[in-house]
Every structure is written in structure tokens, then in C-alpha cells.
Amino acid sequence: MFSHLLLNGLLAGPTYAFINLGFGLIYRVTKFFHFAHGAVYAAGREMDIGRWDKRVQA
């Protein structure tokens, strides 16, 4: 159980870090907090999950 939680944390941590880096970069350059960045991430994540599900079932 602990190893599963540890692995999930190690995989989710860098994902959150990259999202925050993207938000920070966009804000620093434009001085405007652009919420569409999160929508693009969410759409990409949904496509990746769908692709992963197909690989697991094969």
C-alpha cells in the first residue's frame, strides 16, 4: 500500500510542478493569469488516459 502511494506521489509531483511552471512562465511574460493553460493540460491528460486505457486492454 505504501509503495503504491509513494509511486503515485512521485508520478504526480512532477506533473504538478510542470503545470505550475507553465502558469508562472505565462504570467511572468504577459502579466496576465491565463486560465486556458489549465484547460489545455486537462484536454491533453484526458487524451493520454484514453490512449493508456487502450494499451492496457490490448
C-alpha positions as CSV (number, residue, x, y, z in Angstrom):
1,M,0.0,0.0,0.0
2,F,2.7,2.5,1.0
3,S,4.7,1.7,-2.2
4,H,1.7,2.4,-4.3
5,L,1.1,5.7,-2.6
6,L,4.8,6.6,-3.0
7,L,4.8,5.8,-6.7
8,N,1.6,7.8,-7.2
9,G,3.2,10.8,-5.4
10,L,6.4,10.5,-7.4
11,L,4.5,10.5,-10.7
12,A,2.0,13.3,-9.7
13,G,4.6,15.6,-8.2
14,P,6.5,16.5,-11.4
15,T,3.2,16.8,-13.3
16,Y,2.0,19.5,-10.8
17,A,5.4,21.1,-11.0
18,F,5.4,21.4,-14.7
19,I,1.8,22.8,-14.7
20,N,2.9,25.4,-12.2
21,L,6.0,26.3,-14.2
22,G,3.8,26.8,-17.2
23,F,1.4,29.1,-15.2
24,G,4.4,31.0,-13.9
25,L,6.0,31.4,-17.3
26,I,2.9,32.7,-18.9
27,Y,2.2,35.1,-16.0
28,R,5.7,36.4,-16.0
29,V,5.8,37.1,-19.7
30,T,2.3,38.5,-20.1
31,K,1.5,39.8,-16.6
32,F,-1.9,38.2,-17.1
33,F,-3.1,34.9,-15.5
34,H,-4.2,32.8,-18.4
35,F,-6.7,30.1,-17.3
36,A,-6.7,28.4,-20.7
37,H,-3.4,26.8,-19.9
38,G,-5.2,24.6,-17.4
39,A,-7.8,23.7,-19.9
40,V,-5.2,22.6,-22.5
41,Y,-3.5,20.5,-19.8
42,A,-6.8,18.8,-18.9
43,A,-7.6,18.0,-22.5
44,G,-4.2,16.6,-23.1
45,R,-4.4,14.5,-19.9
46,E,-7.8,13.1,-21.0
47,M,-6.4,12.1,-24.4
48,D,-3.4,10.4,-22.7
49,I,-5.7,8.5,-20.3
50,G,-7.8,7.3,-23.2
51,R,-4.7,6.1,-25.0
52,W,-3.3,4.4,-21.9
53,D,-6.6,2.6,-21.4
54,K,-6.4,1.2,-24.9
55,R,-2.9,-0.1,-24.3
56,V,-3.9,-1.8,-21.1
57,Q,-6.8,-3.6,-22.7
58,A,-4.8,-4.9,-25.6
